[in-house]
Amino acid sequence: MRKLRFIYISILALLVLGCNKDNENEIPAHSDISWYTEAGGFAHSNLAREVGQSLSFMDLSQGVYTHEWVLDSGNFFIEGDFVKGEDLTNYIIPNSGLSSDAYNVNVLFMEEGLQGVRLHNRFYHPVEYIGFNGSHDVADTLTSYLDEEGMWVIDTTLYVDVYGVVEPEMIVEKDGEVLVHVTADSMIYMENGEQKVITDLENKELWPVFEIEYGTELTYKDVTTKGRTDSRTWIFPTHATVNGYDNEGNNALEAENAVSVNLQFNAFDKASGGSFEAERTFETVASKAKITLPFMIDVVAPALKANFKVYHRGVEILHIDENNTPSEDIFTWTTLDIALDDELVFEDLTTEIVTLNRAWAFESGNRNGETATEKTETNLYNEIVNGAKIGRFTVSRTINNEEQTSSKVIPLLINVALTQEGDTEVLGDVSTADEISNTILFYSNEELQDIPSASLADFSVSGTDINDTPLSLSITSVAMNPDNKKEVVVTLDSDIYNSDNVTLAYSGDNIKSRADIPLNHFNKEVIGVNNAAQVLTDAFKSFEEYKGKATGGGAKGWTSSHDGAAKENRYFYFQRTDEKASDGDYSMKFFVDYNIADISKDKKVETSVTEEHLLDVPEGVYEVSVDIYVEEGTILSPLDENFEVKLTGETTYSYKVDYNALPRGEWTTIKMRKPFGPSNSASKMVIQFASDVASSGNLHFYIDNVSMRGLKTR
């Protein structure tokens, strides 16, 4: 029941007790104003209803001369025994109009927005409504005013915020275009460019089926405008995955409750479109409505379209994408000029939904007549040709027992000529074939012609052993490796050792590339092969292991010198860092960030005999090397050889270099070949300035990849 008898029986009793029949025709001795609402008690704010719902009002004023309730247009007074959920328009009081002098009224709200229920009372005496909070400081305090007839008037309007019925509404977009527009009672959709409408949403036989290609993305959007909803819930199609969503800046909002959601369909299946529920969570008028999305989504395989690229020397020269089907007419093709022995690289970029079968059918080059099957293939062109076809590319796959094939010609004609860009020169080091060997090897950057016997006179070899004793060496032959036309083999009349200092020089013009460009002259150190084990372990040689404290440079197995400050404030000139490295992740950095009058040669870093970094080696000759990276900054020194690497033990050996002559901004390797050993408990390696020097500005350098290996000697 919507009547308020059960709410205000006690209030009426008080009113009855306040009236006396003996003086009911007299002017009351006092007057009072008050009201009561079904939803808000004595308050007259924050009242809310949904369209089609009612709210009861009671005027509790005393000493009233006249009384009236007045409604905004479009709303009605109702009466009768009604229950929640009924159509209350059946209870509208006929001809009741918009005003009533009844003290207790039920109002049916049929218009959205703020709807006023005006209470207009006239009293015999002044009255005041202090408001629900019982304070003069709040806004709902009302004071009567005197009208022209001498009566005191309270004229106030109770506003009810009337919400519309929740009517869910959503759209589905594809590539920014609306594909489907669904409301509670209809669906508009596009089919073959024509707009269609369905109003019987329960009839599944009328539901359209949208065929979309595998990988297609659809966007589900909430576009509800009716009912002032503030939340929603999606149930997505079973064969879709979320690929992003708009969470309105609320990180706690999941995709299932987002305003718009991007769904990607990566499963071959047919399923319904899901469902959508719009909700208003305001407790007084909480409501929600759900619609099943009346359509099906069928994921189908896209048409198979070959997509590939061709590269020459790392540069893309051709791209045939999905939407490009080249003509079979060779007169429309591009002609490509390449050098003899160049390669072309072929890369398949076809979308791989399921396993693809590939076939590169080559019609020229080293693989003429072959069919290659990898995603990326190469073909070498080692014969001079003009206007040769490249071949054809075909891809195929099987989806849902259906085989698809796409075949496209590779629209290139190729000219292969004997050309060369740039010089013919030695590539990399000149080296021995073994630790002790009479063979020296070097490589050209280009394939070479057969080497004539006359080229023997164009070479010379010289050198000394570890003791600087000159070596007596002669070249007996110069030949090209028949299996690699870039490799030249120089044979000597006697062995050389990797401890020897040997140079090989060439000054002729008999050795030529296949493009007839002579090999550049050279005079290069011969690098001896060294298969000996490292004396220094990896952790020590590249400063990779932290010693557990910042003192001593921070690298395990090494000790760094410091300034003369107290222990807790010492400045270590060499410190482990990850700023740069030539090997591993760490190196040892020397840094002085100011002009310093004197950098003592004692500012050094050395292996620590107390941290398991012992130079435990037998007597012999060793090759010691250090990578160094020098930044800008100069030193002032009376000596050119002002930087050194030392081996200290029973005898001290050193290798000195001019620090200022070292390249800036790149890693350089410095080497020494010295006899050493046998080692003892005090043996160590030291890296330092060879003499006291001063810096000119900041001084920074890094050392890394310290190496020590034994050499073969005579």
C-alpha positions, 0 to 999 in steps of 0.5 A: 500500500502506498498510503501513509497511514502506517507512517504517521498514525502517531503524528495524527494522534498528536494533531487530534489531541492538539484540537478541541471541539469547544474552541475549533471555531476560534483562532488557534492560540499558536500556529506551526508548520511542518511536513513529512515525505515518504522518501525523505522524512522532514527534509525537502531536498535529495528527493528522487524517483523514476518516471512512473513512480510515486511519492507521498507527501503529508502537511503536518502544519497547525493553525492553518487558514488555507492549505494547498499542494500544487504540481508541475505540469505533467504530473498527477495526484493518485489514490487507491491501493497500489503495489510496487511495479503496477502501472500507476496511471490507473490510479490517477484521480480523475479531474484532479488537476494540478492542485489539491487541498488534501493534507496527504497526497500521493504524486505520480511523476511522469516527467523527467528532471527536477519536478516541483511539489509546491506547498502553499499555506496561509496561517493566522499567526507568524510561523517559522520552519527551522528545518530538519537540521534544527538550525537557523544556519542551514538553507532550509529555514523558512520564515512566513511573510504577511500577505495583503489579506493580513494572513501569514504565508509559507510558500515553498516547493519541494523538488523531486529529481525524477530519473528516466527509465534506464534504456540501454543503448550500444553500438558496434564499430568497425574501422570507425564506421557504425556496423550495429546500433542496438536499443532495448526495442530495436536494432539498426545494422548495415548489410551490403551497404543497405540499412536494415532494422529489426524490432523483434529482438527475441526472434533469433531467426531474424538475427543477422550473421556478420562475417568478419575476417580473422584478426578483425577488431570491433569496438563495442561502445556504450551510448546510453542516453536515457536513465542517467546511467553511471555503470555498465556490464558487458558479456563479450562474444566467446571467440573475442579477446580484449585488445584495449578499452577506455576506462575513463581514467579509472584504473580500477575499471576493468574491460567488462565495465568500460565505456568502450572496448576493442575486441579482436577476433582470433578464433575461427568460430561462430557465436552470438554478439554477447550482452550489454547491461546499463545501470544506475547505481544511485541507491534511491532510484537504482535500476538496470536493464539488460539487452542480449545483442541480437546478432551473430559473429562468424570469423572466417579466413581472409583471402590469402594474399602473398606479401613479400620483399626483396633486398639487395645489399640490405636495401629494400628494392621491391615490395609486393604487398597483399593488395598488389598483384604484379602483371605477368607482362615483363615489359612492365617490370623493373630492371635491376643491375647488380655486381657479379657474386651479389646476393638478393634476399627474399622475405615473406611477409604474408600474414601467418594465421596458420602454418604457411607453405612457401615456394620460392621458385628461382629461374636464375642465379646460383639456385636456378631451377630450385624451389626454396621453402623458408620464410627468408631465402637468398640467391647468389648471382655468380654468372654474368646475365642480362634481363634474367627473370627472378622467379615466382613466389607462392604461399598456401595454407589449409583453414577449416579443411579449405586450401588457399593459394596465392601465387605472384610473379617476382616482377624483376629483370636482373642484369649481372655485371662484373663491377666493383665499388671501391678499392681492393684491400686487406680485410681484417688482420694478417695472421699465422695459420697456427702458433708455430707455422710457416704459413701467413694468411690474409683476406681480401674484401673482393674475390680475386683473379688467379694469382700470377707467379710474378706476384711472389716478388711483390711480397716481403717479410721481416721480423725479430724474435722475442729477444730482438734477434733478426729472423732470416725469412724468405717467401717461397709461394703466394697462392689463392685458396681454391675454396675461398677466392678471397683468401691468400696463402703466403708460405715461408721457408721456415716457421715463425712463432707467435712470440716473434714480431713479424711484418708482411708487406705487399707493393705490387699490382699483380693481384687483382679482383675479378673487376680488375682492380689491383690489391692496395699496398700494405705493410701489416703486423702478423698476428700469431695464433694463440691457443694458450689458456688465460692466466687471468680468470674472466671475473678478474680480467674484466672487473665483472665481480664486485668485491663487496665494498667500494674500497680498493676500486670495488672490483674483486681481485684488484686494489686501487690507490687513493688520496691521503684522506681518512679511511671513511673519506678516501678518494680512489682514483680507479673505480669499477663502473658499468659506464663503458665496457669492451668485454662484459658489463664492467670496466675500471675507470680512472677519473680526476675531475679537476686540474691537479698539480701532480698525479703521482705515478703511485695512483695505480690499480694492481692485482691483489695477492690477498684476493685469490688473484695470483699470477701463478705461472711458470717461467716463459714469455707472455703476451699481456694486453689491455683495452683502453678507452681515453676521453678528451683531456690531456696530461703534462709530462716530461716524457712521451712514454708516460703510461705503463703496464707492469709485471712485477715479481723477482724481475719487473717488466713493463710496456710503456706508451704515450698516453696523449697519443692514444685515440680518443673516444674509442677502445684501443688495445695495447700489448706487450710480449715479455718474459716473466716467471716463475711467479711468487706470492708477491707477483702482480700486474700493475697499471699506472702512469710511468712518471708523475704527470699533471692534468690539463682539465678533466682526465678520464679513461677506462681499462677493460679486458686485461689479458695474459697468455703464454707464447711459443718461443724458440 
